[in-house]
């Protein structure tokens, strides 16, 4: 994600980068009875309208921990710099880690 990004800044960026420059990108035409559309993409089967509300949150796909660890160990310097190894957890604490359960009963 980009710092200080929002759905509105995403839409503004789409408009500045693609409106009038990309044939497949259009400003939607208001339609009665349909949800508000913020941009349209022209596909082979027709024009599809998109609404940006919640767009960034819905499309935020975090990387799996094992993938981040693999990237951190990469011989490619850029990958290893972007995904540094996480510091090891301190296991010297008293009590240790307790096993949590998803279901607990109270008597």
C-alpha positions as CSV (number, residue, x, y, z in Angstrom):
1,X,0.0,0.0,0.0
2,X,1.0,3.5,-0.5
3,X,1.2,5.9,2.4
4,X,-1.7,8.3,2.8
5,X,-3.6,6.6,0.0
6,X,-7.3,6.5,-0.1
7,X,-10.0,5.4,-2.5
8,X,-10.4,9.0,-3.7
9,X,-6.6,9.4,-4.3
10,X,-6.7,6.0,-6.2
11,X,-9.5,7.3,-8.4
12,X,-7.7,10.6,-9.0
13,X,-4.5,8.6,-10.0
14,X,-6.5,6.4,-12.4
15,X,-8.0,9.5,-14.0
16,X,-4.7,11.3,-14.4
17,X,-2.9,8.3,-15.8
18,X,-5.6,6.8,-18.0
19,X,-8.5,9.1,-18.9
20,X,-8.1,10.1,-22.5
21,X,-4.8,8.1,-22.8
22,X,-6.2,4.5,-22.6
23,X,-9.0,3.4,-24.9
24,X,-10.3,0.9,-22.3
25,X,-10.7,3.5,-19.5
26,X,-13.7,5.8,-19.5
27,X,-15.5,8.1,-17.1
28,X,-18.9,6.4,-16.5
29,X,-22.2,7.8,-17.7
30,X,-24.7,8.3,-14.8
31,X,-27.4,5.6,-15.0
32,X,-30.7,5.7,-13.1
33,X,-31.3,2.8,-10.8
34,X,-27.7,1.6,-10.7
35,X,-25.1,2.1,-8.0
36,X,-22.7,5.1,-8.4
37,X,-19.9,4.2,-10.7
38,X,-16.5,6.0,-10.5
39,X,-14.8,4.6,-13.6
40,X,-15.5,2.2,-16.4
41,X,-13.4,-0.3,-18.3
42,X,-14.3,-1.4,-21.8
43,X,-14.0,-5.2,-22.0
44,X,-14.5,-7.4,-25.1
45,X,-18.0,-8.1,-23.9
46,X,-19.0,-4.6,-23.1
47,X,-18.4,-1.7,-20.7
48,X,-18.2,-2.5,-16.9
49,X,-18.7,0.2,-14.3
50,X,-16.7,0.1,-11.1
51,X,-17.3,1.8,-7.7
52,X,-14.2,2.7,-5.7
53,X,-15.8,2.7,-2.3
54,X,-13.7,0.4,-0.1
55,X,-11.6,-0.5,-3.1
56,X,-8.1,-0.3,-1.4
57,X,-9.2,-2.3,1.6
58,X,-11.0,-5.0,-0.4
59,X,-7.9,-5.4,-2.6
60,X,-5.2,-5.4,0.0
61,X,-3.6,-8.9,-0.2
62,X,-1.0,-9.4,2.5
63,X,1.9,-11.8,1.7
64,X,2.0,-15.1,3.5
65,X,4.6,-15.3,6.3
66,X,6.5,-18.1,4.6
67,X,6.8,-16.0,1.4
68,X,8.2,-13.0,3.4
69,X,10.7,-15.3,5.1
70,X,11.7,-16.8,1.7
71,X,12.1,-13.3,0.2
72,X,14.2,-12.2,3.3
73,X,16.6,-15.1,2.6
74,X,16.8,-14.3,-1.1
75,X,20.2,-13.8,-2.8
76,X,18.5,-11.0,-4.7
77,X,19.6,-7.9,-2.7
78,X,16.5,-5.9,-3.4
79,X,14.2,-8.7,-2.1
80,X,16.2,-9.3,1.0
81,X,16.3,-5.6,1.7
82,X,12.5,-5.2,1.2
83,X,11.7,-8.2,3.4
84,X,14.3,-8.3,6.3
85,X,14.2,-11.3,8.6
86,X,12.0,-10.8,11.6
87,X,13.8,-10.8,14.9
88,X,13.5,-14.1,16.8
89,X,10.9,-14.2,19.6
90,X,12.3,-14.0,23.1
91,X,11.6,-17.4,24.6
92,X,13.2,-16.7,28.0
93,X,10.0,-15.2,29.4
94,X,8.5,-17.0,32.4
95,X,5.2,-18.8,31.8
96,X,5.9,-19.5,28.2
97,X,3.2,-19.3,25.6
98,X,-0.2,-20.6,26.6
99,X,-2.2,-22.6,24.2
100,X,-5.4,-20.7,23.2
101,X,-8.5,-22.4,22.3
102,X,-11.3,-21.3,20.1
103,X,-13.9,-22.9,22.3
104,X,-13.8,-22.6,26.1
105,X,-16.6,-23.7,28.4
106,X,-17.4,-22.1,31.8
107,X,-18.7,-24.3,34.5
